[in-house]
Amino acid sequence: MFKNKDKYLSVILVSPSILAILIFVYGFIAWSIRVSLSKWKGLNPDFTWAGFENYVNLFYDPRFHIDIRNTVIFTLVFVLGSLILGFLMAVMLDQGLRGEGFFRSIFLFPMAISYIVTGVVWRWLMNPAEGSRMSGLNLLFTSLNLDFLVNEWYTTPYWGIAAIALAAIWQMSGYTMALYLAGLRAVPGELREAARIDGASEVEIYRRIILPILTPVTLGVLIILGHTSLKVFDLIIAVAGKQLSLDVPAIYMWQTTFDGLFYARGAAIGILLLISVAVLIIPYIRYTTKMETEL
């Protein structure tokens, strides 16, 4: 009797949260799907059935092609840069340096800043102006006689989005470092000593022993950084504003929905973003669940 009482009490306690999730998450997702399959354009709702017309039109839309290209470039630069820089910082801190706590805090500090603040700072650092209006990194390069490094940053045709990825790397590499550092500290010291006794160099130890052990950490970092890059919005707006050359699906969705009042197409873009994130997260959830079951 008491067991059933505890069971019912547990259900009652969690039911408000379950109900809220069903309404405000899955309910709104279902509503967005319905809107994306309609012809709603303008302030007055129009739920006339349009099928997959909005989705098909997106794939023939030149602006959406630019969005996909920019997202791919941003994701590759951001994810690879954060992985490499974060891993190198973790390896450095794992050497038992003096002042490790100080450097760990310095590396993690950018993560505590919002993307808006990061964007404002990096907009000044990546100022593409020349002459008397030159500032930021270009001015630093000029002062150091490194004129060959002076460039147009986010105003560079086609590759300007890669410059904005540098700001995202600066912000998230510390988080990547923290995850890798935790993984490195979990590697038994006996494995490293045994490898050294067998004549393995430090590079071989990391390549053949440590990196394979850190595979779950790398996978988790890839998922977190990947879905973050797919939803990037505020960083680009803060750095460069609304520019077609730097357009991404999140910005397109915002302008289509709230500036153009084309709610059906905006909902379609949102659903495509949701699917792209789910493609990353669902396999990871299945993988981690399988690993926990095997353990």
CYANA upper distance limits for C-alpha pairs under 8 A (distance plus 0.5 A):
  1 MET  CA      5 LYS  CA      6.74
  2 PHE  CA      6 ASP  CA      6.70
  3 LYS  CA      7 LYS  CA      6.73
  4 ASN  CA      8 TYR  CA      6.64
  5 LYS  CA      9 LEU  CA      6.55
  6 ASP  CA     10 SER  CA      6.57
  7 LYS  CA     11 VAL  CA      6.88
  8 TYR  CA     12 ILE  CA      6.69
  9 LEU  CA     13 LEU  CA      6.68
 10 SER  CA     14 VAL  CA      6.87
 11 VAL  CA     15 SER  CA      6.30
 12 ILE  CA     16 PRO  CA      8.14
 14 VAL  CA     18 ILE  CA      6.79
 15 SER  CA     19 LEU  CA      6.45
 16 PRO  CA     20 ALA  CA      6.59
 17 SER  CA     21 ILE  CA      6.67
 18 ILE  CA     22 LEU  CA      6.63
 19 LEU  CA     23 ILE  CA      6.72
 20 ALA  CA     24 PHE  CA      6.25
 20 ALA  CA     25 VAL  CA      8.20
 21 ILE  CA     25 VAL  CA      5.64
 21 ILE  CA     26 TYR  CA      7.18
 22 LEU  CA     26 TYR  CA      5.58
 22 LEU  CA     27 GLY  CA      6.28
 23 ILE  CA     27 GLY  CA      4.99
 23 ILE  CA     28 PHE  CA      7.24
 24 PHE  CA     28 PHE  CA      6.19
 25 VAL  CA     29 ILE  CA      6.67
 26 TYR  CA     30 ALA  CA      6.64
 27 GLY  CA     31 TRP  CA      6.71
 28 PHE  CA     32 SER  CA      6.52
 29 ILE  CA     33 ILE  CA      6.74
 29 ILE  CA    271 ILE  CA      8.45
 30 ALA  CA     34 ARG  CA      6.81
 31 TRP  CA     35 VAL  CA      6.74
 32 SER  CA     36 SER  CA      6.56
 32 SER  CA    267 ALA  CA      6.00
 32 SER  CA    268 ALA  CA      8.24
 32 SER  CA    270 GLY  CA      8.41
 32 SER  CA    271 ILE  CA      7.77
 33 ILE  CA     37 LEU  CA      6.94
 33 ILE  CA    267 ALA  CA      7.43
 33 ILE  CA    268 ALA  CA      7.73
 33 ILE  CA    271 ILE  CA      7.26
 34 ARG  CA     38 SER  CA      7.19
 35 VAL  CA     39 LYS  CA      8.33
 35 VAL  CA     40 TRP  CA      7.52
 35 VAL  CA     47 PHE  CA      7.37
 35 VAL  CA    263 TYR  CA      7.68
 35 VAL  CA    264 ALA  CA      5.77
 35 VAL  CA    267 ALA  CA      6.77
 35 VAL  CA    268 ALA  CA      8.42
 36 SER  CA     54 ASN  CA      7.31
 36 SER  CA    263 TYR  CA      8.08
 36 SER  CA    264 ALA  CA      4.92
 36 SER  CA    265 ARG  CA      6.61
 36 SER  CA    266 GLY  CA      7.92
 36 SER  CA    267 ALA  CA      5.34
 36 SER  CA    268 ALA  CA      5.12
 36 SER  CA    271 ILE  CA      8.40
 37 LEU  CA     49 TRP  CA      6.65
 37 LEU  CA     50 ALA  CA      5.83
 37 LEU  CA     51 GLY  CA      5.45
 37 LEU  CA     52 PHE  CA      6.51
 37 LEU  CA     53 GLU  CA      7.92
 37 LEU  CA     54 ASN  CA      7.54
 37 LEU  CA    264 ALA  CA      7.32
 37 LEU  CA    268 ALA  CA      8.20
 38 SER  CA     46 ASP  CA      7.44
 38 SER  CA     47 PHE  CA      5.44
 38 SER  CA     48 THR  CA      5.73
 38 SER  CA     49 TRP  CA      5.24
 38 SER  CA     50 ALA  CA      5.31
 38 SER  CA     51 GLY  CA      7.39
 38 SER  CA    264 ALA  CA      6.39
 39 LYS  CA     46 ASP  CA      6.41
 39 LYS  CA     47 PHE  CA      6.62
 39 LYS  CA     48 THR  CA      6.09
 39 LYS  CA     49 TRP  CA      7.21
 39 LYS  CA     50 ALA  CA      6.39
 39 LYS  CA    264 ALA  CA      6.43
 40 TRP  CA     44 ASN  CA      8.19
 40 TRP  CA     45 PRO  CA      6.17
 40 TRP  CA     46 ASP  CA      4.85
 40 TRP  CA     47 PHE  CA      6.52
 40 TRP  CA     48 THR  CA      7.96
 40 TRP  CA    262 PHE  CA      7.00
 40 TRP  CA    263 TYR  CA      6.22
 40 TRP  CA    264 ALA  CA      5.61
 41 LYS  CA     45 PRO  CA      7.94
 41 LYS  CA     46 ASP  CA      7.56
 41 LYS  CA    261 LEU  CA      6.32
 41 LYS  CA    262 PHE  CA      4.80
 41 LYS  CA    263 TYR  CA      6.24
 41 LYS  CA    264 ALA  CA      7.11
 42 GLY  CA    260 GLY  CA      8.47
 42 GLY  CA    261 LEU  CA      5.56
 42 GLY  CA    262 PHE  CA      6.71
 42 GLY  CA    263 TYR  CA      7.98
 43 LEU  CA    261 LEU  CA      7.24
 50 ALA  CA     54 ASN  CA      8.05
 52 PHE  CA     56 VAL  CA      6.72
 53 GLU  CA     57 ASN  CA      6.60
 54 ASN  CA     58 LEU  CA      6.77
 54 ASN  CA    264 ALA  CA      7.56
 54 ASN  CA    265 ARG  CA      6.08
 54 ASN  CA    268 ALA  CA      6.98
 55 TYR  CA     59 PHE  CA      7.19
 55 TYR  CA    265 ARG  CA      8.13
 55 TYR  CA    268 ALA  CA      6.65
 55 TYR  CA    269 ILE  CA      8.38
 56 VAL  CA     60 TYR  CA      7.23
 57 ASN  CA     61 ASP  CA      6.60
 58 LEU  CA     64 PHE  CA      6.70
 58 LEU  CA    265 ARG  CA      8.48
 59 PHE  CA     64 PHE  CA      7.25
 59 PHE  CA     65 HIS  CA      7.76
 60 TYR  CA     64 PHE  CA      8.31
 60 TYR  CA     65 HIS  CA      8.43
 61 ASP  CA     65 HIS  CA      7.07
 62 PRO  CA     66 ILE  CA      7.01
 63 ARG  CA     67 ASP  CA      6.81
 63 ARG  CA    244 LEU  CA      8.19
 63 ARG  CA    247 ASP  CA      8.48
 64 PHE  CA     68 ILE  CA      6.74
 64 PHE  CA    248 VAL  CA      8.45
 64 PHE  CA    249 PRO  CA      7.62
 64 PHE  CA    252 TYR  CA      8.42
 65 HIS  CA     69 ARG  CA      6.77
 66 ILE  CA     70 ASN  CA      6.57
 66 ILE  CA    244 LEU  CA      8.50
 66 ILE  CA    245 SER  CA      7.82
 66 ILE  CA    247 ASP  CA      7.38
 66 ILE  CA    248 VAL  CA      8.01
 67 ASP  CA     71 THR  CA      6.55
 67 ASP  CA    246 LEU  CA      8.33
 67 ASP  CA    247 ASP  CA      5.90
 67 ASP  CA    248 VAL  CA      4.72
 67 ASP  CA    249 PRO  CA      6.01
 67 ASP  CA    252 TYR  CA      8.41
 68 ILE  CA     72 VAL  CA      6.68
 68 ILE  CA    248 VAL  CA      7.45
 68 ILE  CA    249 PRO  CA      7.87
 69 ARG  CA     73 ILE  CA      6.79
 70 ASN  CA     74 PHE  CA      6.44
 70 ASN  CA    161 ILE  CA      6.76
 70 ASN  CA    246 LEU  CA      7.21
 70 ASN  CA    247 ASP  CA      7.44
 70 ASN  CA    248 VAL  CA      6.78
 71 THR  CA     75 THR  CA      6.39
 71 THR  CA    229 SER  CA      7.90
 71 THR  CA    230 LEU  CA      7.09
 71 THR  CA    248 VAL  CA      6.61
 71 THR  CA    249 PRO  CA      8.39
 72 VAL  CA     76 LEU  CA      6.64
 73 ILE  CA     77 VAL  CA      6.71
 73 ILE  CA    159 TRP  CA      8.30
 73 ILE  CA    161 ILE  CA      7.55
 73 ILE  CA    162 ALA  CA      6.87
 74 PHE  CA     78 PHE  CA      6.27
 74 PHE  CA    161 ILE  CA      6.52
 74 PHE  CA    162 ALA  CA      6.05
 74 PHE  CA    164 ILE  CA      8.30
 74 PHE  CA    165 ALA  CA      6.15
 74 PHE  CA    229 SER  CA      7.50
 75 THR  CA     79 VAL  CA      6.21
 75 THR  CA    165 ALA  CA      8.44
 75 THR  CA    226 GLY  CA      7.05
 75 THR  CA    229 SER  CA      6.00
 75 THR  CA    230 LEU  CA      7.74
 76 LEU  CA     80 LEU  CA      6.38
 77 VAL  CA     81 GLY  CA      6.21
 77 VAL  CA    162 ALA  CA      6.82
 77 VAL  CA    165 ALA  CA      6.79
 77 VAL  CA    166 LEU  CA      8.34
 78 PHE  CA     82 SER  CA      6.46
 78 PHE  CA    162 ALA  CA      8.45
 78 PHE  CA    165 ALA  CA      5.68
 78 PHE  CA    166 LEU  CA      7.43
 78 PHE  CA    168 ALA  CA      7.00
 78 PHE  CA    169 ILE  CA      6.10
 78 PHE  CA    225 LEU  CA      8.34
 78 PHE  CA    229 SER  CA      7.92
 79 VAL  CA     83 LEU  CA      6.54
 79 VAL  CA    169 ILE  CA      8.27
 79 VAL  CA    222 LEU  CA      7.39
 79 VAL  CA    225 LEU  CA      6.46
 79 VAL  CA    226 GLY  CA      7.14
 80 LEU  CA     84 ILE  CA      6.61
 81 GLY  CA     85 LEU  CA      6.45
 81 GLY  CA    169 ILE  CA      6.65
 81 GLY  CA    173 SER  CA      8.31
 82 SER  CA     86 GLY  CA      6.07
 82 SER  CA    169 ILE  CA      5.63
 82 SER  CA    170 TRP  CA      8.31
 82 SER  CA    172 MET  CA      6.95
 82 SER  CA    173 SER  CA      5.04
 82 SER  CA    176 THR  CA      7.15
 83 LEU  CA     87 PHE  CA      6.44
 83 LEU  CA    173 SER  CA      7.49
 83 LEU  CA    176 THR  CA      7.03
 83 LEU  CA    218 THR  CA      8.43
 83 LEU  CA    221 VAL  CA      8.19
 84 ILE  CA     88 LEU  CA      6.68
 85 LEU  CA     89 MET  CA      6.69
 85 LEU  CA    173 SER  CA      6.63
 85 LEU  CA    177 MET  CA      8.23
 86 GLY  CA     90 ALA  CA      6.65
 86 GLY  CA    173 SER  CA      5.22
 86 GLY  CA    174 GLY  CA      6.54
 86 GLY  CA    175 TYR  CA      7.96
 86 GLY  CA    176 THR  CA      5.41
 86 GLY  CA    177 MET  CA      4.54
 86 GLY  CA    178 ALA  CA      8.32
 86 GLY  CA    180 TYR  CA      7.81
 87 PHE  CA     91 VAL  CA      6.66
 87 PHE  CA    176 THR  CA      7.62
 87 PHE  CA    177 MET  CA      6.20
 87 PHE  CA    180 TYR  CA      6.59
 87 PHE  CA    181 LEU  CA      8.38
 88 LEU  CA     92 MET  CA      6.71
 88 LEU  CA    177 MET  CA      8.30
 89 MET  CA     93 LEU  CA      6.74
 89 MET  CA    177 MET  CA      6.47
 90 ALA  CA     94 ASP  CA      6.53
 90 ALA  CA    177 MET  CA      5.46
 90 ALA  CA    178 ALA  CA      7.47
 90 ALA  CA    180 TYR  CA      6.41
 90 ALA  CA    181 LEU  CA      5.31
 90 ALA  CA    184 LEU  CA      8.31
 91 VAL  CA     95 GLN  CA      7.21
 91 VAL  CA    181 LEU  CA      7.69
 91 VAL  CA    184 LEU  CA      8.30
 92 MET  CA     97 LEU  CA      8.27
 93 LEU  CA     97 LEU  CA      6.77
 93 LEU  CA    100 GLU  CA      6.63
 93 LEU  CA    103 PHE  CA      8.44
 93 LEU  CA    104 ARG  CA      8.08
 93 LEU  CA    181 LEU  CA      8.05
 94 ASP  CA    181 LEU  CA      7.28
 94 ASP  CA    184 LEU  CA      7.66
 94 ASP  CA    185 ARG  CA      7.87
 96 GLY  CA    100 GLU  CA      7.60
 99 GLY  CA    103 PHE  CA      6.96
100 GLU  CA    104 ARG  CA      6.46
101 GLY  CA    105 SER  CA      6.70
102 PHE  CA    106 ILE  CA      6.80
103 PHE  CA    107 PHE  CA      6.62
104 ARG  CA    108 LEU  CA      6.67
104 ARG  CA    178 ALA  CA      8.49
105 SER  CA    109 PHE  CA      6.38
106 ILE  CA    110 PRO  CA      8.33
107 PHE  CA    173 SER  CA      8.24
107 PHE  CA    174 GLY  CA      5.26
107 PHE  CA    177 MET  CA      8.37
108 LEU  CA    112 ALA  CA      7.91
108 LEU  CA    174 GLY  CA      5.04
108 LEU  CA    175 TYR  CA      6.63
108 LEU  CA    178 ALA  CA      8.14
109 PHE  CA    113 ILE  CA      7.86
109 PHE  CA    174 GLY  CA      8.04
110 PRO  CA    170 TRP  CA      7.54
110 PRO  CA    171 GLN  CA      5.29
110 PRO  CA    172 MET  CA      7.82
110 PRO  CA    174 GLY  CA      7.74
111 MET  CA    171 GLN  CA      5.74
111 MET  CA    172 MET  CA      6.49
111 MET  CA    174 GLY  CA      7.38
111 MET  CA    175 TYR  CA      7.22
113 ILE  CA    117 VAL  CA      6.91
113 ILE  CA    118 THR  CA      7.19
113 ILE  CA    171 GLN  CA      8.28
114 SER  CA    118 THR  CA      6.85
115 TYR  CA    119 GLY  CA      6.37
115 TYR  CA    234 ASP  CA      6.67
115 TYR  CA    235 LEU  CA      5.56
115 TYR  CA    238 ALA  CA      8.37
116 ILE  CA    120 VAL  CA      6.79
116 ILE  CA    234 ASP  CA      6.44
116 ILE  CA    235 LEU  CA      6.25
116 ILE  CA    238 ALA  CA      6.07
117 VAL  CA    121 VAL  CA      6.86
117 VAL  CA    238 ALA  CA      8.34
118 THR  CA    122 TRP  CA      6.61
118 THR  CA    167 ALA  CA      7.43
118 THR  CA    171 GLN  CA      8.00
118 THR  CA    235 LEU  CA      7.66
119 GLY  CA    123 ARG  CA      6.35
119 GLY  CA    167 ALA  CA      7.68
119 GLY  CA    234 ASP  CA      8.39
119 GLY  CA    235 LEU  CA      5.64
119 GLY  CA    236 ILE  CA      7.60
119 GLY  CA    237 ILE  CA      8.29
119 GLY  CA    238 ALA  CA      5.20
119 GLY  CA    239 VAL  CA      5.17
120 VAL  CA    124 TRP  CA      7.28
120 VAL  CA    238 ALA  CA      6.17
120 VAL  CA    239 VAL  CA      6.44
121 VAL  CA    125 LEU  CA      6.93
122 TRP  CA    126 MET  CA      6.28
122 TRP  CA    167 ALA  CA      6.87
122 TRP  CA    239 VAL  CA      7.14
123 ARG  CA    127 ASN  CA      6.49
123 ARG  CA    238 ALA  CA      7.96
123 ARG  CA    239 VAL  CA      5.19
123 ARG  CA    240 ALA  CA      7.60
124 TRP  CA    135 SER  CA      7.54
124 TRP  CA    136 GLY  CA      6.31
125 LEU  CA    135 SER  CA      7.43
125 LEU  CA    136 GLY  CA      4.42
125 LEU  CA    137 LEU  CA      5.80
125 LEU  CA    138 ASN  CA      8.36
126 MET  CA    136 GLY  CA      6.59
126 MET  CA    137 LEU  CA      6.64
126 MET  CA    138 ASN  CA      7.78
126 MET  CA    152 GLU  CA      8.35
126 MET  CA    153 TRP  CA      6.40
126 MET  CA    154 TYR  CA      7.90
127 ASN  CA    134 MET  CA      7.46
127 ASN  CA    135 SER  CA      6.64
127 ASN  CA    136 GLY  CA      6.73
127 ASN  CA    137 LEU  CA      8.15
127 ASN  CA    138 ASN  CA      7.88
127 ASN  CA    152 GLU  CA      8.21
127 ASN  CA    153 TRP  CA      7.96
128 PRO  CA    134 MET  CA      7.78
128 PRO  CA    138 ASN  CA      8.05
128 PRO  CA    151 ASN  CA      7.37
128 PRO  CA    152 GLU  CA      5.13
128 PRO  CA    153 TRP  CA      6.64
128 PRO  CA    154 TYR  CA      8.28
128 PRO  CA    155 THR  CA      7.67
129 ALA  CA    133 ARG  CA      6.18
129 ALA  CA    134 MET  CA      5.59
129 ALA  CA    135 SER  CA      7.98
129 ALA  CA    152 GLU  CA      8.27
130 GLU  CA    134 MET  CA      5.18
134 MET  CA    138 ASN  CA      7.19
134 MET  CA    139 LEU  CA      6.26
135 SER  CA    139 LEU  CA      5.34
135 SER  CA    140 LEU  CA      8.16
136 GLY  CA    140 LEU  CA      6.92
137 LEU  CA    141 PHE  CA      6.60
137 LEU  CA    150 VAL  CA      8.32
138 ASN  CA    142 THR  CA      6.66
138 ASN  CA    149 LEU  CA      8.04
138 ASN  CA    150 VAL  CA      5.56
138 ASN  CA    151 ASN  CA      7.64
139 LEU  CA    143 SER  CA      6.62
140 LEU  CA    144 LEU  CA      6.79
141 PHE  CA    145 ASN  CA      6.70
141 PHE  CA    146 LEU  CA      5.29
141 PHE  CA    147 ASP  CA      6.39
141 PHE  CA    149 LEU  CA      6.95
141 PHE  CA    150 VAL  CA      6.91
142 THR  CA    146 LEU  CA      6.12
142 THR  CA    147 ASP  CA      5.70
142 THR  CA    150 VAL  CA      7.80
146 LEU  CA    150 VAL  CA      7.94
151 ASN  CA    156 THR  CA      8.42
152 GLU  CA    156 THR  CA      5.89
153 TRP  CA    160 GLY  CA      6.40
153 TRP  CA    163 ALA  CA      6.01
154 TYR  CA    159 TRP  CA      7.97
154 TYR  CA    160 GLY  CA      4.31
154 TYR  CA    161 ILE  CA      6.53
154 TYR  CA    162 ALA  CA      7.96
154 TYR  CA    163 ALA  CA      5.83
154 TYR  CA    164 ILE  CA      6.79
154 TYR  CA    240 ALA  CA      7.86
155 THR  CA    160 GLY  CA      5.86
156 THR  CA    160 GLY  CA      5.06
157 PRO  CA    245 SER  CA      7.77
158 TYR  CA    245 SER  CA      7.37
159 TRP  CA    163 ALA  CA      7.76
160 GLY  CA    164 ILE  CA      7.46
160 GLY  CA    245 SER  CA      8.20
160 GLY  CA    246 LEU  CA      7.45
161 ILE  CA    165 ALA  CA      6.96
161 ILE  CA    246 LEU  CA      6.21
162 ALA  CA    166 LEU  CA      7.32
163 ALA  CA    167 ALA  CA      7.95
164 ILE  CA    168 ALA  CA      7.39
164 ILE  CA    235 LEU  CA      8.30
164 ILE  CA    236 ILE  CA      7.36
164 ILE  CA    239 VAL  CA      7.95
165 ALA  CA    169 ILE  CA      6.64
166 LEU  CA    170 TRP  CA      6.75
167 ALA  CA    171 GLN  CA      6.91
168 ALA  CA    172 MET  CA      6.62
168 ALA  CA    235 LEU  CA      8.28
169 ILE  CA    173 SER  CA      5.97
170 TRP  CA    174 GLY  CA      8.15
172 MET  CA    176 THR  CA      6.94
173 SER  CA    177 MET  CA      6.55
174 GLY  CA    178 ALA  CA      6.80
175 TYR  CA    179 LEU  CA      7.04
176 THR  CA    180 TYR  CA      6.74
176 THR  CA    221 VAL  CA      7.12
177 MET  CA    181 LEU  CA      6.37
178 ALA  CA    182 ALA  CA      6.72
179 LEU  CA    183 GLY  CA      6.88
179 LEU  CA    217 VAL  CA      7.34
179 LEU  CA    221 VAL  CA      8.24
180 TYR  CA    184 LEU  CA      6.58
180 TYR  CA    214 LEU  CA      8.06
180 TYR  CA    217 VAL  CA      7.18
180 TYR  CA    218 THR  CA      8.36
181 LEU  CA    185 ARG  CA      6.65
182 ALA  CA    186 ALA  CA      6.93
183 GLY  CA    187 VAL  CA      7.25
183 GLY  CA    214 LEU  CA      6.72
183 GLY  CA    217 VAL  CA      7.30
184 LEU  CA    210 ILE  CA      8.02
184 LEU  CA    214 LEU  CA      8.06
187 VAL  CA    191 LEU  CA      8.18
187 VAL  CA    210 ILE  CA      7.75
187 VAL  CA    213 ILE  CA      8.13
188 PRO  CA    192 ARG  CA      7.91
189 GLY  CA    193 GLU  CA      6.86
190 GLU  CA    194 ALA  CA      6.48
191 LEU  CA    195 ALA  CA      6.70
191 LEU  CA    209 ILE  CA      8.49
192 ARG  CA    196 ARG  CA      6.71
192 ARG  CA    205 ILE  CA      7.30
193 GLU  CA    197 ILE  CA      6.68
194 ALA  CA    198 ASP  CA      6.83
195 ALA  CA    199 GLY  CA      7.02
195 ALA  CA    200 ALA  CA      5.92
195 ALA  CA    205 ILE  CA      7.18
196 ARG  CA    200 ALA  CA      5.57
196 ARG  CA    201 SER  CA      7.24
196 ARG  CA    202 GLU  CA      8.40
196 ARG  CA    205 ILE  CA      8.46
200 ALA  CA    204 GLU  CA      6.38
200 ALA  CA    205 ILE  CA      6.80
201 SER  CA    205 ILE  CA      6.70
202 GLU  CA    206 TYR  CA      6.83
203 VAL  CA    207 ARG  CA      6.59
204 GLU  CA    208 ARG  CA      6.17
204 GLU  CA    209 ILE  CA      8.17
205 ILE  CA    209 ILE  CA      5.81
205 ILE  CA    210 ILE  CA      6.91
206 TYR  CA    210 ILE  CA      5.14
206 TYR  CA    211 LEU  CA      6.17
207 ARG  CA    211 LEU  CA      6.10
207 ARG  CA    212 PRO  CA      8.03
208 ARG  CA    212 PRO  CA      7.14
209 ILE  CA    213 ILE  CA      6.91
210 ILE  CA    214 LEU  CA      6.68
211 LEU  CA    215 THR  CA      6.86
214 LEU  CA    218 THR  CA      6.71
215 THR  CA    219 LEU  CA      6.62
216 PRO  CA    220 GLY  CA      6.69
217 VAL  CA    221 VAL  CA      6.67
218 THR  CA    222 LEU  CA      6.59
219 LEU  CA    223 ILE  CA      6.83
219 LEU  CA    284 TYR  CA      8.37
220 GLY  CA    224 ILE  CA      6.78
220 GLY  CA    284 TYR  CA      8.13
221 VAL  CA    225 LEU  CA      6.47
222 LEU  CA    226 GLY  CA      6.11
223 ILE  CA    227 HIS  CA      6.63
223 ILE  CA    280 LEU  CA      6.57
223 ILE  CA    281 ILE  CA      6.93
223 ILE  CA    284 TYR  CA      7.88
224 ILE  CA    228 THR  CA      6.73
225 LEU  CA    229 SER  CA      6.66
226 GLY  CA    230 LEU  CA      6.93
226 GLY  CA    280 LEU  CA      8.00
227 HIS  CA    231 LYS  CA      7.08
227 HIS  CA    277 VAL  CA      5.95
227 HIS  CA    280 LEU  CA      7.52
227 HIS  CA    281 ILE  CA      8.40
228 THR  CA    232 VAL  CA      6.84
230 LEU  CA    273 LEU  CA      7.73
230 LEU  CA    276 SER  CA      8.19
230 LEU  CA    277 VAL  CA      7.68
231 LYS  CA    249 PRO  CA      8.39
231 LYS  CA    250 ALA  CA      6.65
231 LYS  CA    273 LEU  CA      7.90
232 VAL  CA    236 ILE  CA      7.82
232 VAL  CA    248 VAL  CA      8.21
232 VAL  CA    250 ALA  CA      7.30
233 PHE  CA    237 ILE  CA      6.92
233 PHE  CA    248 VAL  CA      8.06
233 PHE  CA    250 ALA  CA      6.27
233 PHE  CA    251 ILE  CA      6.53
234 ASP  CA    238 ALA  CA      6.48
235 LEU  CA    239 VAL  CA      6.68
236 ILE  CA    240 ALA  CA      6.35
236 ILE  CA    241 GLY  CA      7.01
236 ILE  CA    242 LYS  CA      8.45
236 ILE  CA    246 LEU  CA      7.95
237 ILE  CA    241 GLY  CA      4.60
237 ILE  CA    242 LYS  CA      6.61
242 LYS  CA    246 LEU  CA      8.01
242 LYS  CA    247 ASP  CA      7.68
242 LYS  CA    251 ILE  CA      8.26
243 GLN  CA    247 ASP  CA      6.63
247 ASP  CA    251 ILE  CA      6.79
247 ASP  CA    252 TYR  CA      7.30
248 VAL  CA    252 TYR  CA      6.75
249 PRO  CA    253 MET  CA      6.46
249 PRO  CA    269 ILE  CA      7.25
249 PRO  CA    273 LEU  CA      8.01
250 ALA  CA    254 TRP  CA      6.80
250 ALA  CA    269 ILE  CA      8.34
250 ALA  CA    270 GLY  CA      8.15
250 ALA  CA    273 LEU  CA      8.44
251 ILE  CA    255 GLN  CA      6.72
252 TYR  CA    256 THR  CA      6.40
252 TYR  CA    266 GLY  CA      8.30
252 TYR  CA    269 ILE  CA      8.46
253 MET  CA    257 THR  CA      6.45
253 MET  CA    265 ARG  CA      8.27
253 MET  CA    266 GLY  CA      5.25
253 MET  CA    267 ALA  CA      8.05
253 MET  CA    269 ILE  CA      6.33
253 MET  CA    270 GLY  CA      7.20
254 TRP  CA    258 PHE  CA      6.32
254 TRP  CA    259 ASP  CA      7.81
254 TRP  CA    266 GLY  CA      7.63
255 GLN  CA    259 ASP  CA      5.29
255 GLN  CA    260 GLY  CA      6.68
256 THR  CA    260 GLY  CA      5.23
256 THR  CA    261 LEU  CA      6.69
256 THR  CA    262 PHE  CA      6.04
256 THR  CA    263 TYR  CA      7.65
256 THR  CA    265 ARG  CA      7.51
256 THR  CA    266 GLY  CA      6.02
257 THR  CA    261 LEU  CA      5.28
257 THR  CA    262 PHE  CA      5.62
257 THR  CA    263 TYR  CA      5.38
257 THR  CA    264 ALA  CA      8.45
257 THR  CA    265 ARG  CA      7.92
257 THR  CA    266 GLY  CA      5.41
257 THR  CA    267 ALA  CA      8.25
258 PHE  CA    262 PHE  CA      8.22
258 PHE  CA    263 TYR  CA      8.38
262 PHE  CA    266 GLY  CA      6.77
263 TYR  CA    267 ALA  CA      6.48
264 ALA  CA    268 ALA  CA      6.78
265 ARG  CA    269 ILE  CA      6.82
266 GLY  CA    270 GLY  CA      6.78
267 ALA  CA    271 ILE  CA      6.68
268 ALA  CA    272 LEU  CA      6.77
269 ILE  CA    273 LEU  CA      6.75
270 GLY  CA    274 LEU  CA      6.71
271 ILE  CA    275 ILE  CA      6.67
272 LEU  CA    276 SER  CA      6.68
273 LEU  CA    277 VAL  CA      6.75
274 LEU  CA    278 ALA  CA      6.59
275 ILE  CA    279 VAL  CA      6.61
276 SER  CA    280 LEU  CA      7.33
277 VAL  CA    281 ILE  CA      6.73
278 ALA  CA    282 ILE  CA      6.02
279 VAL  CA    283 PRO  CA      7.47
280 LEU  CA    284 TYR  CA      7.32
281 ILE  CA    285 ILE  CA      6.68
282 ILE  CA    286 ARG  CA      6.72
283 PRO  CA    287 TYR  CA      6.57
284 TYR  CA    288 THR  CA      6.64
285 ILE  CA    289 THR  CA      6.52
286 ARG  CA    290 LYS  CA      6.57
287 TYR  CA    291 MET  CA      6.72
288 THR  CA    292 GLU  CA      6.66
289 THR  CA    293 THR  CA      6.65
290 LYS  CA    294 GLU  CA      6.72
291 MET  CA    295 LEU  CA      6.78
